[in-house]
Amino acid sequence: MAESGPLDGASALPPAREIPSTFMASLRSWWAAGEKGAASSEERLLRRLPFFRSGSSIPSSPADGPVIAHSERVPLSKPKQYLNTLVIKSTRPSPNAPPPAVLLHGYGAGLGFFFLNFPALARWVGMRGTSAYAVDWLGMGRSARVPFRIRAKRDDIPGRVHEAESFFVESLEEWRERAGLEKMTLIGHSLGAYFSTVYALRYPERVHRLVLLSPAGVPRDPNNTVPARELLDRQVTGEGGAVTADDARLAALEQEQRAEKEKESFGRRLFTHLWEEGWSPFQVVRSSLFWGPMLVGKYSSRRFGVLNEDETRDMHDYIMNITLAKGSGEYCISHILAPGAHARMPLVDRISALRIPISFIYGEHDWMDPVGGITSIDNLRAAGNEKARMYIVPRAGHHVYLDNAKAVNKLLLKELNGNE
């Protein structure tokens, strides 16, 4: 059973603080940060939706309009574990409703990032008599900040990746069971798109379709490719006699890698070391203490230029509160991705096992490489799945759903309606 949030039933919320530009303003923001601040900052974003209601036990009826929404904590089986959830439900559910949509945010973000996309989803929910959800991954957003631990050794890459993926994927599966959903359309952004794909690979019977917004972890690292099998098996002759291409190739690669490492700057070597040691970029913000809100303010002011002043202020307050919360799921990053942000086990080598419709959506100025999406589609089609496609959204970068919300919302409705 879902639990009510700490602000359920609240009639008024304090206004968002100004984006700090001075040390004293940053200090005041840091002092006010916490779970209560995170809850109120999230609710300020959600109250922009006319169909949102505070509280999780408010009865709904057609008199409320076609949809109604509320936020809740869905408890998991382990003590003190729960997933923060936004629920958008039709007040006139249809017996022929399509599977619900579930939005899943990216690394270090939260469900509030989708506030410009919820109205479009709500229209679909109302028209089709179904439901939609947005969920904070375990250890991120306003979900439980539980300890994140990996037991596999550093050189056991498959073991590390599997454990890190399981932290998120298995909690999502438990959430699905608690929510009583048979099948879902997963809409994931960035690392959330990566985990959505992994979930579909583990539980294919539970996923109706995948919509991947600027997905992380798709292409192979061009600087860390495995030699082709035909090269490894071929024999070559050298002055010292016959050697396998495997030995010659590895020797050449090792020599090249040593040369490249010698060229690396101290900063790059330090970054690589910290990454491999499990360092998180959010630690920088938290360790800066009173300066943290100002650092977040510089990011939000620069990154979300498409938002108006009030929206930017609310987003800043939201980002600041979830960033300053206890570190947890963020520590997955060095186990999933190698330094340079390429996946240790790329999706392009795994995704062809899926038989469901899959859509890749990239921004025109995205820093995620769409070539990985193109190769994935080729692999899917070679495996017999013709239900894969790609879209490039103009005037948008990595946060494609925010940068050009109008275009993305149109695509989401198209995908949710089965390209009707």
N, C-alpha and C positions, 0 to 999 in steps of 0.2 A: 504494500500500500504506500502511496506517495505521502510525503510529509510536507507540511506547509513551510513556506519560507519565513524568515525573520520579520519581514515587513508586511506579511499578509494582513489585509484589512486596513492598512494605513491609508489615510485620506489625503495626506499632504507630504511632500518630500522637500527637503532643503534644496536650494538651487545648487547647481554644479559650481565648483570653485573656478575662478579664472585660471587660465593656463599660466603657471608661474614663470615670470621673467626675471625675478630677483631672488636672492638667497632667502630672504625672509618669507616671501610667498611660497617658495619651495619647502621651507621648514614647516609652515602651517599646513600645507598639503600632506607632507610626510606624517605629521603628527595626527592628522585626522584619518589616515588610511587604516583599513582593517576590514573585517567581514561585513560589518554594518555599512561601511562606506561602499564596499563592493556591491552589496545588495541594493542600496539606494541608487548607485550610479547605473546599474543594469536596469532597474525599474524606470529610471528617467528615460532611457532609450525605448523601452517597451511601451511606456505610456504615450508615445507618439502614435501608437496603433489604436484607432478608435474602438476596436473590438477587444482590447486587453482589459482584464479585470484582475485586481489584486486578490490573492487568496486562491486556494486550490479546490475548495469545496463549494464554490458558487454554482447552484443549479442553473442549467441552461434550458432555454426554450426558444421556439421560433420568434417570440416577441423580442428577443435580444438581437435579432438580425440573422443573417445566414451563417455567421461564425462567431465563436467566442474563444478567447485565449486566456491562459493563465500560466504561471510558472510554478514549479514544484521540485522537490527533491525526491528522486526515486531511489530508495535504499537498496543496496546490494546485500549479498549473504554475509559478507565479512563485516565485523563490527566497525562502525564509524565510516563505512564506505557508502557513497551515494553519488548519483549523477544529477547535476543540475539540468533541468529540462524546461523548455517552453512547449506548451501544448496548444495547438490550434485545431479546434474541432468544429465540425458542421453541427448546427442545431437541427438539421433535417437529414440525418444519415440515410444513405441509400443502400439497399441490399446488394446492389450491383456496383458498389464503389470500387475504384481501383485501389491498389495497395497504397498505404500512406507514404508520404515523403519524409525523409529524415535528413536534416542539414547538420553537417559535421565540420567544425572550424579547423583552421590550420594551427601550426606550432605556436604555442604561447598566446593564443588568442582566446576567444570565447564566443558564445552564441550571439551576444550583442552586436558583433561585427556585421550580422546579416539584417540589421533593422530596416534597411532599405529594400530588402527582398521579401520580407514577411507579408506586405500587402498583396503582392502578386500571388504568393502561395495561398493566402487567405481566399482570394478570388477563386482559385482552383478548388480549394477545399469546399467552398460554398456551392460552386457549380456542380461538382461531382459527388457531393455528399460523403466525403472522406475525411481524412485528418492529416495534419503535418506536425512535425516535431523538430526542434532544434536542441541539440544535446552538447553539453560541455564534456570533453573527454575526461576520464579519470585523471586527477592530478593537474588539471588545467582549468582555466575559467573559474567558475564558482563551484565546481565539483570538489569532492573530498581530496585534500592534499595529503595523500598517504605516502609513506616511504617508497622510493623506487630503487629496487636492488636487482642486480644481475649477478647470477652465480657462475655463469660460464666464464672460462678463462679468456684472456684478451685475444689469443690466437685462434680461438674457436669461433670463427665468424658466423657460421650457420646457427650455433647455439646462442650466441649473443643476440643475433637478429630475431630468432624465434622467441626468446624470452621477452625482449623489448616489445615486439609486436603483440605478444599474448597479453601483456599488461593492459593494452587498450582494446584489442579485439575481443578478448574474453569478457571484459566488463561490459562491452556493447552488447554481446550476446545475452548476458544475464539481464541487462536492461530491457532487451527485446522481450524476453520471457516475462519479466515483471510487468511490462506494458501490455502484454497480451497480443502482440502482433505476429501474424503468421508470415507475412512477407513485406518487404520494404523496398522503396526506391531510395538509394543512398546518393546524396548530393554532398560531395566532400571538396574542401578547398586545400590545396597545397599538401601538407603532411596529412591532413584529414582525408584527402583523396587517396593518398597512399594507403592509409589504414583501412579505408572503405574497400579498396581493391583486395587487400589481404583478407578482410572479413569475407568478401564474396568468394574468394578462393577456398576458405575454410568451410563456409556455410553457403554453398551455392543455391541450395533449396530455399534460402531465406531472402534472397535478393532478386527483385523483379527487374531492375535495371540500375546502371551506374551512370552518374553524371559527374565528371571529374573536372573541377575548376582549377586550372593552372596546377596540375598535379606534380608533386615532388617525387623523386625517386624512380622516375621512369627510364631514362636513358642510361647506357653504360658510361663509365668514366673513360673518355678517349685516351687518358694517360695511364690507364690501368687495365688494358684489355688482355684477354687470354689468347695465346697464339692459336691459330687455326689448327685443327686436328691433322689436316693433310701435311702441314709443315712438321708437326711433331713426329709423324711416322716415317718421313722421308729420310733416306741416308745420304750423307754428303762425305766427300773425301778431303782430308786435309793433309798437311805435311806430316803430322804425327800419326797418320793412319785414319781408319774409318771412325767417325763419331756421329752420333745421332743429331739430327737438327734440334732435338729437344735440348741437349746439352749446349750446343752452339748458340741457340736462340736465348736460352736463359743467361748464359755468360754475357752475351751482348746486351741484354736488357739490364742486367745488374750493373754493367759498366756504364751504361747510359744513365741509369738512375743515380749512380754515385756522382756522375758529372753534374747532373741537374741539381742534386741536393747541395753540392758545393757552391752552386750559384745562388741558392736560396738566401734571402736576406735573413737577418737575425729575427726580425718581426715575424716573418713567415714561419720560421722554425719554432718560435715560441708559440705561435697560434696552433700549429700542428701538435705540439707537445700538450698544450692545455686541452685541446679537443680530445686527444686520445686518453687523457686523464679524466675525462667526463665533465669538463668545464662547461658551464652554461652561460650564454650571453646575458641572461637575465641576472646572473650573479653580479655583474658589473653595476647594474642599477641598484640592486639591494645593498651592495657593499659600499656604495657611495653615500648611503644614509640620507642626510638632509638634501643632498643635491639630486637625488633620484627623481623626484617629480619634475625638476627642471629638465633633466635629460629626456624624460618621457614627453614633456611639453614640446621640446625641439623636434622630436620625432613626429608627434601627432600633427603639429602645425605644418610640417613639411610634407608629410605623407598623404594627408587627407585633404588636399586642396580643393577637391570637388564638393566638399561639404560646406554648408553655410556656417556662420560664426557660432550659433547656438549648438548645432550638431557637432562641430569640431570640439567645442568646450565639453560637451557631454561625453564624446568619445575619449577625449583626453582623460577625463575623470575616471571613466570605466577602465581604460588601459592601465592607468596608474595603479588603481586598486588591485587588479588581478596580477599585475607585474610584481608588486611589492608583497604579494602573498607568499606563503612558504613554498620553497622550491620542491617540486615533486616530479610530475610527468615530463617536465622539460629536460630532465637528465637522460631521456631516451635518445637524444639526438646523435650522440657520438657512437651509439650502438647501431643505429639505423643508417646513418649517413657517414661517409668518410670525409676527411677534411676536403673542402671544395664542394660539398653538398651533393655529391653523387652517391646513390644508394650502394650499400655494400652487397645487396642482392637485388639488382634492378628489376623493376616490374616488367620491362620489355621482354625479359627471359621467362616470365611466369604467367603473364596475362592471357596467353593463347589458350589456356585450359578453360576459360570462361565461355559460356554459350549464350549469355544474356546480351541485350542491347547495351552498348557502352559509348558514351559521348565524351570527347575531349574538348574543353573550352579554354582557349588561351587569350591573353590580352595582346593587342598589337605591339605593345612595348614590354612584353613579359620577359623576365629574366630566366624563367623556366624554358628549356629548349624544346620547342614543338616537334623537332625531328624525332624525339623519343616517342611522341604520340603517333606520328606518321608510321614509324617502324612498328609500333604496337598494332596499329590497324592492319598493316600488311601481314603481320604474324597471325592476327585473329582471322583474317580472310583466308590465309593459307591453311588454317586449321578448320575452315568451314563455317566460320562465324561472319556472315555478311552484314551483321547489325551493328557495325561500328562506324563512327563518323567523327569529324573534327570541325570546329568552328574557331575563327579568329575574330575577336571583338575589337572594333576600332576604338581609338581614344581610351585605351585601358592598358594598365600594367599588370603586375602580379595580383593585386587585389582587384581582380577584374569585376567581381560582383558589386564592388563599391565604386570603382572608377567610372564604370558605365552601367549603372544599375538598370537603366531602362532597357538596354539591349540584352543584358543577361536575363532579366526577368522575362522578356519575350521568348528567349531560347528555353528557359526553364519550363514555361507553360507548354511550349511546343514539345519538349521531351516528355513531360509528365502526361500529356495527352496522346502520347505515342505517335508524334509527328503528324497528327491529324490536320 
